[in-house]
Amino acid sequence: MKSLQEEITLFTSKEKNFNLTFIENGEIYSWGYNAHGQLGQGDFNNRNSPELVKSLQGKNIFDENGQCKMGTDYYHSFILVFN
């Protein structure tokens, strides 16, 4: 398995205290400050290194144009899931 550094990053959203990264294979990783659950990991634990957002595995995160819709703000993040 490749390390995250070896993957092709398609999008990274960097806020003051946390990050979300979307890589070419469709996986999303998060890390940083998580007091409000903004990392999407199902808890409030901070992460010092990138961790796969497991709740999005198997979900369709691409729209009809093949785009992933995601964003962050100071204490929250979002990723749209399509049917």
C-alpha positions in Angstrom: 0.0 0.0 0.0 1.3 3.5 -0.9 1.8 6.0 1.8 -0.4 9.1 1.6 2.6 11.1 0.4 2.9 8.8 -2.6 -0.8 9.2 -3.6 -2.1 11.7 -6.1 -3.9 14.4 -4.1 -6.8 15.9 -5.9 -8.0 18.3 -3.3 -6.8 19.5 0.2 -8.8 21.8 2.4 -6.7 23.4 5.1 -8.2 25.2 7.9 -6.4 26.8 10.8 -6.4 23.6 12.9 -7.4 20.7 10.7 -7.1 19.2 7.2 -9.1 17.1 4.8 -7.5 15.5 1.8 -9.2 13.8 -1.1 -6.9 11.5 -3.1 -7.2 10.0 -6.6 -8.6 6.6 -5.5 -11.6 8.3 -3.8 -10.4 8.1 -0.2 -10.6 11.0 2.1 -8.2 11.5 5.0 -8.5 13.9 7.9 -6.2 15.1 10.7 -5.7 17.9 13.2 -7.9 19.5 15.8 -11.2 17.7 16.3 -13.0 19.2 19.4 -16.2 19.6 17.4 -16.0 16.4 15.4 -15.0 18.2 12.2 -12.7 15.4 11.1 -15.6 13.1 10.4 -14.1 10.2 12.5 -17.1 9.7 14.7 -15.3 11.1 17.8 -13.7 14.2 19.2 -10.1 13.0 19.4 -7.4 15.0 17.7 -5.3 13.3 15.0 -1.5 14.0 14.6 -1.4 12.2 11.2 -3.7 11.6 8.3 -6.4 9.0 9.0 -8.9 7.5 6.6 -12.5 8.7 7.0 -13.9 5.2 7.2 -17.6 6.4 7.3 -17.2 7.4 3.7 -15.9 4.1 2.4 -18.2 2.7 -0.2 -20.2 5.9 -0.5 -20.7 7.7 -3.8 -18.9 11.1 -3.3 -18.8 12.0 -7.0 -21.5 14.1 -8.7 -22.6 13.5 -12.3 -19.5 15.3 -13.6 -17.1 13.2 -11.6 -16.5 16.0 -9.0 -16.2 15.6 -5.3 -18.0 18.4 -3.4 -16.3 19.1 0.0 -15.3 22.1 2.0 -14.3 23.2 5.5 -14.6 26.2 7.7 -13.2 27.0 11.1 -15.1 24.3 13.2 -16.8 22.2 10.6 -16.4 20.3 7.3 -18.7 18.7 4.7 -18.6 16.2 1.9 -21.6 15.6 -0.2 -22.7 12.0 -0.8 -24.7 11.2 -3.9 -27.3 8.5 -4.5 
